[in-house]
């Protein structure tokens, strides 16, 4: 059978960025490329100007800026809408608000092309949760206003798409509520993790010492330093944790606009020596950092799912997180981690201390978490489910819905 032709739209080149969207695109595309002809169209960011092949699929640049995400996104969608007739595929897929311009051009020209809108965290929900998170700086208010504008475009695309994919049941529910999307056309396909890359490993003493961590117990966070990720709650919880276990180190992987404010606040609390900010790290270092941790803390205020939760569990690390959004689908409460009330610093601190003080509990939860991820959340499982979605969108019968061997 001739390969199904798929065009995927994302503002950021998936081979140059390592966010959840880009990781999902790259991991699923490389698994499906033997059976599906995949071309990813992305913005001209991080110097991406020339078409390239990555893991068996093509990545093609479409003009955008590389200044501010909403502006980059607008130029990218404008480029797509003006070159729409030159992009031919049986199925088109857009992530978040990356393809609304192309979809509009399709519908305007009354083309019957099949369009899949993949929604990750539901931008409208992210806007509402950020608004409710407390006082925002003028810059944060401006960023959240832009989030609202993008959410309107994401919602419009979701309503006009043939099928909508969400990464969790929670996101499916919020897309239906906030975007008025018909539930009958929503398909839930969670993100995944590579269990051969993220797996338990010993002998990370050398890495810990190179980072100046010595023999300290490690609480790890991985994510963007933005209000939605709730780092200020982790800082407040750390005050209680350090009172009981003064040598604990909180290792923060990731960067973002809140880094300076966080470091200044930590200094005022006398906690600077208990926090290590590593910024964005190379992808090949991340598995080792998970294995250095004793506990993975994820105080996010809103998540469609949270790939970092899957990576931590695949690495056999127990999780502490707020019970929000799709988190309680990605973590088994009381089995692979401890989920506490949203915004409750005391409960967050208590959960971290409980795990730090009980090695056998950490080991048991870590083992359960890895088995849970292997059974439900690998990229192979994600790719298998997405293949079915693409075939359904194209009108190909279910008998063909199987992964290439």
BALOBA-1460 file (C-alpha; in Angstrom, 3 decimals):
// residues 405
<rec num="1" residu="x" x="0.000" y="0.000" z="0.000"/>
<rec num="2" residu="x" x="1.244" y="3.497" z="-0.819"/>
<rec num="3" residu="x" x="2.441" y="5.472" z="2.202"/>
<rec num="4" residu="x" x="-0.059" y="7.811" z="3.805"/>
<rec num="5" residu="x" x="1.173" y="11.388" z="3.328"/>
<rec num="6" residu="x" x="1.113" y="13.472" z="6.505"/>
<rec num="7" residu="x" x="1.977" y="17.167" z="6.964"/>
<rec num="8" residu="x" x="2.646" y="18.342" z="10.533"/>
<rec num="9" residu="x" x="2.765" y="22.001" z="11.627"/>
<rec num="10" residu="x" x="4.707" y="23.373" z="14.597"/>
<rec num="11" residu="x" x="6.153" y="26.849" z="15.037"/>
<rec num="12" residu="x" x="9.381" y="25.449" z="16.492"/>
<rec num="13" residu="x" x="11.688" y="23.041" z="14.606"/>
<rec num="14" residu="x" x="11.335" y="19.720" z="16.453"/>
<rec num="15" residu="x" x="14.991" y="18.784" z="16.004"/>
<rec num="16" residu="x" x="16.206" y="22.045" z="17.595"/>
<rec num="17" residu="x" x="13.777" y="22.361" z="20.517"/>
<rec num="18" residu="x" x="13.083" y="19.867" z="23.288"/>
<rec num="19" residu="x" x="9.715" y="20.944" z="24.658"/>
<rec num="20" residu="x" x="6.869" y="18.477" z="25.045"/>
<rec num="21" residu="x" x="5.326" y="19.317" z="21.659"/>
<rec num="22" residu="x" x="8.572" y="18.944" z="19.767"/>
<rec num="23" residu="x" x="9.491" y="15.750" z="21.566"/>
<rec num="24" residu="x" x="6.123" y="14.211" z="20.714"/>
<rec num="25" residu="x" x="6.465" y="15.162" z="17.034"/>
<rec num="26" residu="x" x="9.977" y="13.748" z="16.720"/>
<rec num="27" residu="x" x="9.416" y="10.560" z="18.717"/>
<rec num="28" residu="x" x="6.189" y="9.600" z="16.937"/>
<rec num="29" residu="x" x="7.407" y="10.604" z="13.477"/>
<rec num="30" residu="x" x="10.568" y="8.505" z="13.629"/>
<rec num="31" residu="x" x="8.510" y="5.472" z="14.644"/>
<rec num="32" residu="x" x="5.907" y="5.984" z="11.926"/>
<rec num="33" residu="x" x="8.225" y="7.019" z="9.079"/>
<rec num="34" residu="x" x="8.538" y="3.439" z="7.674"/>
<rec num="35" residu="x" x="4.800" y="3.456" z="6.928"/>
<rec num="36" residu="x" x="3.830" y="7.150" z="6.754"/>
<rec num="37" residu="x" x="5.440" y="9.789" z="4.559"/>
<rec num="38" residu="x" x="5.863" y="12.617" z="7.094"/>
<rec num="39" residu="x" x="6.867" y="16.212" z="6.439"/>
<rec num="40" residu="x" x="7.083" y="18.634" z="9.357"/>
<rec num="41" residu="x" x="6.707" y="22.336" z="8.534"/>
<rec num="42" residu="x" x="8.200" y="24.620" z="11.177"/>
<rec num="43" residu="x" x="9.251" y="28.214" z="11.701"/>
<rec num="44" residu="x" x="12.666" y="29.659" z="10.892"/>
<rec num="45" residu="x" x="13.850" y="29.722" z="14.499"/>
<rec num="46" residu="x" x="17.303" y="28.987" z="15.961"/>
<rec num="47" residu="x" x="18.775" y="29.564" z="12.511"/>
<rec num="48" residu="x" x="16.680" y="26.880" z="10.794"/>
<rec num="49" residu="x" x="16.668" y="27.945" z="7.126"/>
<rec num="50" residu="x" x="17.274" y="24.787" z="5.057"/>
<rec num="51" residu="x" x="15.156" y="21.655" z="4.667"/>
<rec num="52" residu="x" x="16.611" y="18.599" z="6.368"/>
<rec num="53" residu="x" x="15.834" y="14.956" z="7.103"/>
<rec num="54" residu="x" x="15.664" y="13.807" z="10.735"/>
<rec num="55" residu="x" x="15.086" y="10.209" z="11.827"/>
<rec num="56" residu="x" x="13.465" y="9.300" z="8.503"/>
<rec num="57" residu="x" x="11.133" y="12.304" z="8.140"/>
<rec num="58" residu="x" x="11.534" y="15.685" z="6.431"/>
<rec num="59" residu="x" x="11.589" y="19.050" z="8.201"/>
<rec num="60" residu="x" x="10.853" y="22.089" z="6.024"/>
<rec num="61" residu="x" x="11.281" y="25.733" z="7.124"/>
<rec num="62" residu="x" x="8.427" y="28.245" z="6.731"/>
<rec num="63" residu="x" x="9.247" y="31.850" z="7.433"/>
<rec num="64" residu="x" x="8.690" y="33.176" z="10.945"/>
<rec num="65" residu="x" x="10.466" y="35.604" z="13.220"/>
<rec num="66" residu="x" x="12.581" y="34.478" z="16.158"/>
<rec num="67" residu="x" x="11.769" y="37.285" z="18.559"/>
<rec num="68" residu="x" x="8.654" y="36.636" z="20.638"/>
<rec num="69" residu="x" x="6.545" y="33.487" z="20.449"/>
<rec num="70" residu="x" x="3.179" y="35.116" z="19.580"/>
<rec num="71" residu="x" x="4.859" y="37.158" z="16.838"/>
<rec num="72" residu="x" x="6.773" y="34.114" z="15.585"/>
<rec num="73" residu="x" x="3.531" y="32.175" z="15.571"/>
<rec num="74" residu="x" x="1.667" y="34.829" z="13.564"/>
<rec num="75" residu="x" x="4.345" y="35.027" z="10.855"/>
<rec num="76" residu="x" x="4.542" y="31.233" z="10.680"/>
<rec num="77" residu="x" x="0.780" y="30.911" z="10.193"/>
<rec num="78" residu="x" x="0.845" y="33.684" z="7.607"/>
<rec num="79" residu="x" x="3.554" y="31.795" z="5.709"/>
<rec num="80" residu="x" x="1.473" y="28.613" z="5.822"/>
<rec num="81" residu="x" x="-1.689" y="30.345" z="4.625"/>
<rec num="82" residu="x" x="0.053" y="31.933" z="1.623"/>
<rec num="83" residu="x" x="1.758" y="28.684" z="0.577"/>
<rec num="84" residu="x" x="-1.176" y="26.400" z="1.325"/>
<rec num="85" residu="x" x="-1.701" y="25.164" z="-2.235"/>
<rec num="86" residu="x" x="1.920" y="23.968" z="-2.381"/>
<rec num="87" residu="x" x="1.604" y="21.767" z="0.706"/>
<rec num="88" residu="x" x="-0.038" y="18.529" z="-0.364"/>
<rec num="89" residu="x" x="-0.921" y="15.690" z="2.001"/>
<rec num="90" residu="x" x="-3.750" y="13.269" z="2.756"/>
<rec num="91" residu="x" x="-3.853" y="14.400" z="6.398"/>
<rec num="92" residu="x" x="-2.687" y="17.621" z="8.056"/>
<rec num="93" residu="x" x="-1.900" y="17.902" z="11.774"/>
<rec num="94" residu="x" x="-1.334" y="21.087" z="13.772"/>
<rec num="95" residu="x" x="-0.098" y="21.331" z="17.345"/>
<rec num="96" residu="x" x="-1.605" y="23.982" z="19.624"/>
<rec num="97" residu="x" x="-2.045" y="27.218" z="17.608"/>
<rec num="98" residu="x" x="0.541" y="26.379" z="14.946"/>
<rec num="99" residu="x" x="-1.759" y="25.697" z="12.014"/>
<rec num="100" residu="x" x="-4.817" y="27.932" z="12.205"/>
<rec num="101" residu="x" x="-3.667" y="29.962" z="9.186"/>
<rec num="102" residu="x" x="-3.383" y="26.871" z="7.016"/>
<rec num="103" residu="x" x="-6.729" y="25.488" z="8.158"/>
<rec num="104" residu="x" x="-8.436" y="28.779" z="7.342"/>
<rec num="105" residu="x" x="-6.934" y="28.745" z="3.854"/>
<rec num="106" residu="x" x="-8.107" y="25.157" z="3.342"/>
<rec num="107" residu="x" x="-11.658" y="25.936" z="4.345"/>
<rec num="108" residu="x" x="-11.698" y="29.184" z="2.370"/>
<rec num="109" residu="x" x="-10.747" y="27.279" z="-0.779"/>
<rec num="110" residu="x" x="-13.389" y="24.665" z="0.119"/>
<rec num="111" residu="x" x="-10.848" y="21.854" z="0.048"/>
<rec num="112" residu="x" x="-11.923" y="18.565" z="1.581"/>
<rec num="113" residu="x" x="-8.508" y="17.934" z="3.150"/>
<rec num="114" residu="x" x="-8.551" y="16.102" z="6.457"/>
<rec num="115" residu="x" x="-7.248" y="18.103" z="9.419"/>
<rec num="116" residu="x" x="-6.227" y="16.893" z="12.903"/>
<rec num="117" residu="x" x="-5.814" y="19.438" z="15.702"/>
<rec num="118" residu="x" x="-3.589" y="18.207" z="18.549"/>
<rec num="119" residu="x" x="-4.206" y="20.044" z="21.821"/>
<rec num="120" residu="x" x="-1.697" y="19.563" z="24.616"/>
<rec num="121" residu="x" x="-2.504" y="21.570" z="27.735"/>
<rec num="122" residu="x" x="-5.552" y="23.501" z="26.391"/>
<rec num="123" residu="x" x="-4.269" y="27.066" z="26.162"/>
<rec num="124" residu="x" x="-7.528" y="28.546" z="27.495"/>
<rec num="125" residu="x" x="-7.198" y="26.402" z="30.612"/>
<rec num="126" residu="x" x="-3.569" y="27.467" z="31.013"/>
<rec num="127" residu="x" x="-4.687" y="31.114" z="30.808"/>
<rec num="128" residu="x" x="-7.405" y="30.644" z="33.453"/>
<rec num="129" residu="x" x="-5.146" y="28.720" z="35.839"/>
<rec num="130" residu="x" x="-2.378" y="31.307" z="35.526"/>
<rec num="131" residu="x" x="-4.877" y="34.092" z="36.227"/>
<rec num="132" residu="x" x="-5.958" y="32.260" z="39.366"/>
<rec num="133" residu="x" x="-2.391" y="31.582" z="40.550"/>
<rec num="134" residu="x" x="-2.074" y="34.926" z="42.356"/>
<rec num="135" residu="x" x="-0.485" y="38.286" z="41.708"/>
<rec num="136" residu="x" x="1.216" y="38.565" z="38.321"/>
<rec num="137" residu="x" x="3.859" y="41.063" z="37.305"/>
<rec num="138" residu="x" x="3.078" y="43.405" z="34.380"/>
<rec num="139" residu="x" x="5.227" y="41.216" z="32.142"/>
<rec num="140" residu="x" x="3.415" y="38.070" z="33.271"/>
<rec num="141" residu="x" x="0.035" y="39.738" z="32.729"/>
<rec num="142" residu="x" x="1.061" y="40.681" z="29.187"/>
<rec num="143" residu="x" x="2.279" y="37.128" z="28.498"/>
<rec num="144" residu="x" x="-0.965" y="35.697" z="29.825"/>
<rec num="145" residu="x" x="-3.023" y="38.070" z="27.667"/>
<rec num="146" residu="x" x="-1.160" y="36.770" z="24.624"/>
<rec num="147" residu="x" x="-1.897" y="33.237" z="25.839"/>
<rec num="148" residu="x" x="-5.600" y="34.113" z="25.800"/>
<rec num="149" residu="x" x="-5.347" y="35.376" z="22.224"/>
<rec num="150" residu="x" x="-3.610" y="32.166" z="21.121"/>
<rec num="151" residu="x" x="-6.202" y="30.084" z="22.947"/>
<rec num="152" residu="x" x="-8.965" y="31.645" z="20.850"/>
<rec num="153" residu="x" x="-7.124" y="30.554" z="17.701"/>
<rec num="154" residu="x" x="-6.508" y="27.061" z="19.107"/>
<rec num="155" residu="x" x="-10.186" y="26.763" z="19.958"/>
<rec num="156" residu="x" x="-11.270" y="27.895" z="16.493"/>
<rec num="157" residu="x" x="-9.001" y="25.302" z="14.884"/>
<rec num="158" residu="x" x="-10.287" y="22.578" z="17.204"/>
<rec num="159" residu="x" x="-13.899" y="23.330" z="16.290"/>
<rec num="160" residu="x" x="-13.126" y="23.328" z="12.566"/>
<rec num="161" residu="x" x="-10.850" y="20.257" z="12.535"/>
<rec num="162" residu="x" x="-12.062" y="16.816" z="11.485"/>
<rec num="163" residu="x" x="-10.536" y="15.192" z="14.579"/>
<rec num="164" residu="x" x="-9.083" y="16.617" z="17.794"/>
<rec num="165" residu="x" x="-6.352" y="14.809" z="19.745"/>
<rec num="166" residu="x" x="-5.706" y="15.564" z="23.415"/>
<rec num="167" residu="x" x="-2.974" y="14.177" z="25.667"/>
<rec num="168" residu="x" x="-5.252" y="13.280" z="28.604"/>
<rec num="169" residu="x" x="-8.879" y="12.784" z="29.537"/>
<rec num="170" residu="x" x="-8.619" y="16.016" z="31.503"/>
<rec num="171" residu="x" x="-7.557" y="17.940" z="28.383"/>
<rec num="172" residu="x" x="-10.374" y="16.317" z="26.422"/>
<rec num="173" residu="x" x="-12.892" y="17.503" z="29.007"/>
<rec num="174" residu="x" x="-11.480" y="21.052" z="29.067"/>
<rec num="175" residu="x" x="-11.356" y="21.260" z="25.267"/>
<rec num="176" residu="x" x="-15.023" y="20.308" z="25.169"/>
<rec num="177" residu="x" x="-15.939" y="22.798" z="27.902"/>
<rec num="178" residu="x" x="-13.786" y="25.787" z="26.927"/>
<rec num="179" residu="x" x="-13.681" y="25.384" z="23.140"/>
<rec num="180" residu="x" x="-17.136" y="23.884" z="22.607"/>
<rec num="181" residu="x" x="-15.619" y="20.944" z="20.725"/>
<rec num="182" residu="x" x="-17.906" y="18.021" z="19.926"/>
<rec num="183" residu="x" x="-16.801" y="15.172" z="22.214"/>
<rec num="184" residu="x" x="-17.459" y="12.648" z="19.443"/>
<rec num="185" residu="x" x="-14.463" y="13.878" z="17.450"/>
<rec num="186" residu="x" x="-11.964" y="13.943" z="20.350"/>
<rec num="187" residu="x" x="-9.366" y="11.163" z="20.601"/>
<rec num="188" residu="x" x="-7.139" y="10.850" z="23.690"/>
<rec num="189" residu="x" x="-3.538" y="9.899" z="22.869"/>
<rec num="190" residu="x" x="-1.152" y="10.486" z="25.800"/>
<rec num="191" residu="x" x="2.466" y="11.501" z="25.417"/>
<rec num="192" residu="x" x="5.138" y="8.919" z="26.072"/>
<rec num="193" residu="x" x="8.691" y="8.284" z="27.155"/>
<rec num="194" residu="x" x="11.575" y="6.195" z="25.849"/>
<rec num="195" residu="x" x="12.082" y="3.568" z="28.603"/>
<rec num="196" residu="x" x="15.469" y="2.569" z="27.185"/>
<rec num="197" residu="x" x="16.711" y="6.128" z="27.521"/>
<rec num="198" residu="x" x="15.034" y="6.933" z="30.832"/>
<rec num="199" residu="x" x="15.675" y="3.968" z="33.095"/>
<rec num="200" residu="x" x="17.101" y="3.326" z="36.558"/>
<rec num="201" residu="x" x="20.877" y="3.365" z="36.770"/>
<rec num="202" residu="x" x="23.317" y="3.417" z="39.669"/>
<rec num="203" residu="x" x="26.787" y="4.894" z="40.023"/>
<rec num="204" residu="x" x="25.942" y="8.583" z="39.536"/>
<rec num="205" residu="x" x="28.352" y="9.561" z="42.323"/>
<rec num="206" residu="x" x="30.767" y="11.140" z="39.835"/>
<rec num="207" residu="x" x="28.075" y="13.380" z="38.316"/>
<rec num="208" residu="x" x="26.789" y="14.442" z="41.747"/>
<rec num="209" residu="x" x="30.283" y="15.369" z="42.858"/>
<rec num="210" residu="x" x="30.994" y="17.250" z="39.630"/>
<rec num="211" residu="x" x="27.892" y="19.352" z="40.351"/>
<rec num="212" residu="x" x="29.033" y="20.001" z="43.906"/>
<rec num="213" residu="x" x="26.234" y="17.901" z="45.401"/>
<rec num="214" residu="x" x="28.388" y="15.435" z="47.300"/>
<rec num="215" residu="x" x="26.301" y="12.908" z="49.211"/>
<rec num="216" residu="x" x="23.285" y="15.193" z="49.691"/>
<rec num="217" residu="x" x="19.758" y="13.971" z="49.118"/>
<rec num="218" residu="x" x="18.356" y="15.443" z="45.903"/>
<rec num="219" residu="x" x="14.900" y="16.828" z="45.138"/>
<rec num="220" residu="x" x="14.739" y="17.354" z="41.363"/>
<rec num="221" residu="x" x="12.518" y="19.636" z="39.271"/>
<rec num="222" residu="x" x="12.511" y="19.664" z="35.452"/>
<rec num="223" residu="x" x="10.526" y="22.271" z="33.514"/>
<rec num="224" residu="x" x="10.224" y="25.879" z="32.404"/>
<rec num="225" residu="x" x="10.607" y="28.581" z="35.050"/>
<rec num="226" residu="x" x="7.230" y="30.202" z="34.431"/>
<rec num="227" residu="x" x="4.339" y="30.970" z="36.839"/>
<rec num="228" residu="x" x="2.270" y="27.944" z="35.791"/>
<rec num="229" residu="x" x="5.011" y="25.528" z="36.920"/>
<rec num="230" residu="x" x="4.588" y="26.635" z="40.535"/>
<rec num="231" residu="x" x="8.248" y="26.974" z="41.536"/>
<rec num="232" residu="x" x="7.383" y="29.531" z="44.218"/>
<rec num="233" residu="x" x="5.400" y="26.804" z="46.002"/>
<rec num="234" residu="x" x="8.442" y="24.534" z="45.935"/>
<rec num="235" residu="x" x="10.543" y="27.344" z="47.423"/>
<rec num="236" residu="x" x="8.064" y="27.793" z="50.283"/>
<rec num="237" residu="x" x="7.930" y="24.029" z="50.874"/>
<rec num="238" residu="x" x="11.744" y="23.964" z="50.895"/>
<rec num="239" residu="x" x="11.759" y="26.231" z="53.965"/>
<rec num="240" residu="x" x="10.076" y="23.450" z="55.972"/>
<rec num="241" residu="x" x="12.106" y="20.660" z="54.392"/>
<rec num="242" residu="x" x="15.441" y="22.326" z="55.114"/>
<rec num="243" residu="x" x="14.490" y="22.899" z="58.764"/>
<rec num="244" residu="x" x="14.356" y="19.125" z="59.206"/>
<rec num="245" residu="x" x="16.969" y="18.041" z="56.682"/>
<rec num="246" residu="x" x="19.455" y="20.862" z="56.261"/>
<rec num="247" residu="x" x="21.652" y="19.137" z="53.684"/>
<rec num="248" residu="x" x="18.894" y="18.535" z="51.114"/>
<rec num="249" residu="x" x="19.593" y="20.010" z="47.676"/>
<rec num="250" residu="x" x="16.865" y="21.166" z="45.307"/>
<rec num="251" residu="x" x="18.180" y="20.816" z="41.749"/>
<rec num="252" residu="x" x="16.292" y="22.896" z="39.173"/>
<rec num="253" residu="x" x="16.645" y="21.905" z="35.511"/>
<rec num="254" residu="x" x="15.222" y="24.352" z="32.980"/>
<rec num="255" residu="x" x="15.207" y="28.074" z="32.387"/>
<rec num="256" residu="x" x="12.700" y="30.871" z="32.040"/>
<rec num="257" residu="x" x="11.739" y="34.438" z="32.986"/>
<rec num="258" residu="x" x="11.273" y="33.670" z="36.711"/>
<rec num="259" residu="x" x="14.845" y="32.548" z="37.337"/>
<rec num="260" residu="x" x="16.137" y="35.908" z="38.560"/>
<rec num="261" residu="x" x="13.156" y="36.488" z="40.856"/>
<rec num="262" residu="x" x="13.519" y="32.995" z="42.306"/>
<rec num="263" residu="x" x="17.227" y="33.391" z="43.053"/>
<rec num="264" residu="x" x="16.656" y="36.789" z="44.707"/>
<rec num="265" residu="x" x="13.836" y="35.364" z="46.839"/>
<rec num="266" residu="x" x="15.941" y="32.356" z="47.843"/>
<rec num="267" residu="x" x="18.735" y="34.669" z="48.953"/>
<rec num="268" residu="x" x="16.296" y="36.639" z="51.123"/>
<rec num="269" residu="x" x="15.179" y="33.379" z="52.771"/>
<rec num="270" residu="x" x="18.723" y="32.130" z="53.311"/>
<rec num="271" residu="x" x="18.095" y="29.102" z="51.079"/>
<rec num="272" residu="x" x="20.495" y="29.821" z="48.232"/>
<rec num="273" residu="x" x="22.925" y="27.101" z="49.341"/>
<rec num="274" residu="x" x="20.125" y="24.504" z="49.114"/>
<rec num="275" residu="x" x="19.224" y="25.271" z="45.496"/>
<rec num="276" residu="x" x="21.194" y="24.565" z="42.344"/>
<rec num="277" residu="x" x="19.935" y="26.046" z="39.051"/>
<rec num="278" residu="x" x="21.355" y="24.156" z="36.074"/>
<rec num="279" residu="x" x="19.371" y="25.960" z="33.376"/>
<rec num="280" residu="x" x="18.674" y="24.121" z="30.140"/>
<rec num="281" residu="x" x="20.844" y="21.012" z="29.937"/>
<rec num="282" residu="x" x="21.855" y="18.816" z="27.027"/>
<rec num="283" residu="x" x="19.314" y="16.126" z="26.265"/>
<rec num="284" residu="x" x="21.815" y="13.312" z="26.826"/>
<rec num="285" residu="x" x="22.512" y="14.531" z="30.386"/>
<rec num="286" residu="x" x="18.870" y="14.478" z="31.501"/>
<rec num="287" residu="x" x="18.579" y="10.712" z="32.189"/>
<rec num="288" residu="x" x="21.611" y="10.855" z="34.487"/>
<rec num="289" residu="x" x="20.142" y="13.807" z="36.377"/>
<rec num="290" residu="x" x="16.939" y="11.866" z="37.032"/>
<rec num="291" residu="x" x="19.060" y="9.046" z="38.408"/>
<rec num="292" residu="x" x="20.822" y="11.421" z="40.782"/>
<rec num="293" residu="x" x="17.481" y="12.326" z="42.373"/>
<rec num="294" residu="x" x="15.853" y="10.821" z="45.446"/>
<rec num="295" residu="x" x="12.505" y="12.558" z="44.818"/>
<rec num="296" residu="x" x="11.029" y="14.256" z="41.773"/>
<rec num="297" residu="x" x="8.952" y="17.341" z="42.677"/>
<rec num="298" residu="x" x="6.493" y="18.821" z="40.195"/>
<rec num="299" residu="x" x="4.412" y="21.651" z="41.739"/>
<rec num="300" residu="x" x="2.736" y="22.663" z="38.474"/>
<rec num="301" residu="x" x="-0.601" y="24.470" z="38.727"/>
<rec num="302" residu="x" x="-1.905" y="23.225" z="35.381"/>
<rec num="303" residu="x" x="-0.835" y="20.330" z="33.168"/>
<rec num="304" residu="x" x="-2.433" y="18.497" z="30.299"/>
<rec num="305" residu="x" x="-0.205" y="15.599" z="31.270"/>
<rec num="306" residu="x" x="3.475" y="16.384" z="32.004"/>
<rec num="307" residu="x" x="6.184" y="14.459" z="30.133"/>
<rec num="308" residu="x" x="8.651" y="15.077" z="32.976"/>
<rec num="309" residu="x" x="6.380" y="13.007" z="35.235"/>
<rec num="310" residu="x" x="6.730" y="10.089" z="32.834"/>
<rec num="311" residu="x" x="10.507" y="10.491" z="32.566"/>
<rec num="312" residu="x" x="10.884" y="10.499" z="36.354"/>
<rec num="313" residu="x" x="8.747" y="7.390" z="36.789"/>
<rec num="314" residu="x" x="10.509" y="5.588" z="33.929"/>
<rec num="315" residu="x" x="13.711" y="6.323" z="35.860"/>
<rec num="316" residu="x" x="12.097" y="4.644" z="38.916"/>
<rec num="317" residu="x" x="11.853" y="7.868" z="40.917"/>
<rec num="318" residu="x" x="8.897" y="8.621" z="43.219"/>
<rec num="319" residu="x" x="6.916" y="11.741" z="42.375"/>
<rec num="320" residu="x" x="5.455" y="14.521" z="44.513"/>
<rec num="321" residu="x" x="3.041" y="16.810" z="42.666"/>
<rec num="322" residu="x" x="-0.111" y="18.871" z="42.973"/>
<rec num="323" residu="x" x="-3.255" y="16.951" z="42.122"/>
<rec num="324" residu="x" x="-4.208" y="19.075" z="39.096"/>
<rec num="325" residu="x" x="-5.210" y="18.618" z="35.466"/>
<rec num="326" residu="x" x="-3.959" y="15.437" z="33.876"/>
<rec num="327" residu="x" x="-1.375" y="14.772" z="36.608"/>
<rec num="328" residu="x" x="-3.554" y="12.226" z="38.389"/>
<rec num="329" residu="x" x="-3.763" y="10.249" z="35.134"/>
<rec num="330" residu="x" x="0.024" y="10.211" z="34.732"/>
<rec num="331" residu="x" x="0.809" y="9.363" z="38.376"/>
<rec num="332" residu="x" x="-0.777" y="6.663" z="40.532"/>
<rec num="333" residu="x" x="-1.589" y="8.389" z="43.813"/>
<rec num="334" residu="x" x="-0.137" y="6.488" z="46.740"/>
<rec num="335" residu="x" x="1.459" y="3.935" z="44.421"/>
<rec num="336" residu="x" x="4.006" y="5.713" z="42.202"/>
<rec num="337" residu="x" x="3.868" y="9.075" z="43.931"/>
<rec num="338" residu="x" x="2.146" y="11.410" z="46.362"/>
<rec num="339" residu="x" x="-0.352" y="13.954" z="45.047"/>
<rec num="340" residu="x" x="-1.249" y="16.854" z="47.321"/>
<rec num="341" residu="x" x="-3.730" y="19.704" z="47.300"/>
<rec num="342" residu="x" x="-3.014" y="22.418" z="44.738"/>
<rec num="343" residu="x" x="-1.056" y="25.302" z="46.267"/>
<rec num="344" residu="x" x="-0.674" y="23.710" z="49.705"/>
<rec num="345" residu="x" x="2.942" y="24.332" z="50.734"/>
<rec num="346" residu="x" x="2.644" y="22.346" z="53.960"/>
<rec num="347" residu="x" x="1.330" y="19.207" z="52.235"/>
<rec num="348" residu="x" x="4.009" y="19.549" z="49.555"/>
<rec num="349" residu="x" x="6.744" y="19.737" z="52.207"/>
<rec num="350" residu="x" x="5.280" y="16.831" z="54.190"/>
<rec num="351" residu="x" x="5.164" y="14.603" z="51.115"/>
<rec num="352" residu="x" x="8.777" y="15.399" z="50.197"/>
<rec num="353" residu="x" x="9.946" y="14.742" z="53.772"/>
<rec num="354" residu="x" x="8.008" y="11.480" z="53.936"/>
<rec num="355" residu="x" x="9.824" y="10.147" z="50.882"/>
<rec num="356" residu="x" x="13.240" y="11.493" z="51.849"/>
<rec num="357" residu="x" x="13.013" y="9.736" z="55.211"/>
<rec num="358" residu="x" x="11.887" y="6.345" z="53.865"/>
<rec num="359" residu="x" x="14.269" y="4.619" z="51.398"/>
<rec num="360" residu="x" x="12.093" y="1.505" z="51.101"/>
<rec num="361" residu="x" x="9.028" y="3.594" z="50.202"/>
<rec num="362" residu="x" x="11.029" y="5.436" z="47.557"/>
<rec num="363" residu="x" x="12.231" y="2.161" z="46.082"/>
<rec num="364" residu="x" x="8.759" y="0.621" z="46.072"/>
<rec num="365" residu="x" x="7.094" y="3.652" z="44.485"/>
<rec num="366" residu="x" x="9.881" y="3.941" z="41.929"/>
<rec num="367" residu="x" x="9.433" y="0.324" z="40.838"/>
<rec num="368" residu="x" x="5.650" y="0.730" z="40.539"/>
<rec num="369" residu="x" x="6.088" y="3.935" z="38.554"/>
<rec num="370" residu="x" x="8.363" y="2.329" z="35.993"/>
<rec num="371" residu="x" x="5.994" y="-0.607" z="35.449"/>
<rec num="372" residu="x" x="3.076" y="1.826" z="35.140"/>
<rec num="373" residu="x" x="4.875" y="3.838" z="32.453"/>
<rec num="374" residu="x" x="5.994" y="0.722" z="30.539"/>
<rec num="375" residu="x" x="2.408" y="-0.498" z="30.385"/>
<rec num="376" residu="x" x="0.752" y="2.789" z="29.434"/>
<rec num="377" residu="x" x="3.076" y="5.611" z="28.407"/>
<rec num="378" residu="x" x="5.816" y="4.748" z="25.926"/>
<rec num="379" residu="x" x="6.389" y="6.507" z="22.607"/>
<rec num="380" residu="x" x="5.703" y="3.192" z="20.858"/>
<rec num="381" residu="x" x="2.208" y="3.160" z="22.370"/>
<rec num="382" residu="x" x="1.704" y="6.824" z="21.442"/>
<rec num="383" residu="x" x="2.814" y="6.202" z="17.835"/>
<rec num="384" residu="x" x="0.503" y="3.185" z="17.501"/>
<rec num="385" residu="x" x="-2.477" y="5.241" z="18.640"/>
<rec num="386" residu="x" x="-1.583" y="8.222" z="16.433"/>
<rec num="387" residu="x" x="-1.338" y="5.942" z="13.395"/>
<rec num="388" residu="x" x="-4.943" y="4.902" z="14.030"/>
<rec num="389" residu="x" x="-5.960" y="8.577" z="14.272"/>
<rec num="390" residu="x" x="-4.275" y="9.457" z="10.971"/>
<rec num="391" residu="x" x="-5.866" y="6.495" z="9.206"/>
<rec num="392" residu="x" x="-9.261" y="7.346" z="10.665"/>
<rec num="393" residu="x" x="-8.903" y="10.944" z="9.478"/>
<rec num="394" residu="x" x="-7.935" y="9.721" z="5.996"/>
<rec num="395" residu="x" x="-10.842" y="7.264" z="5.879"/>
<rec num="396" residu="x" x="-8.603" y="4.181" z="5.740"/>
<rec num="397" residu="x" x="-10.314" y="1.084" z="7.213"/>
<rec num="398" residu="x" x="-9.310" y="-0.241" z="10.669"/>
<rec num="399" residu="x" x="-7.706" y="-3.387" z="9.200"/>
<rec num="400" residu="x" x="-4.752" y="-1.230" z="8.152"/>
<rec num="401" residu="x" x="-4.278" y="0.297" z="11.604"/>
<rec num="402" residu="x" x="-1.085" y="-1.448" z="12.632"/>
<rec num="403" residu="x" x="2.450" y="-0.318" z="13.266"/>
<rec num="404" residu="x" x="5.232" y="-1.152" z="10.798"/>
<rec num="405" residu="x" x="7.546" y="-3.913" z="11.981"/>
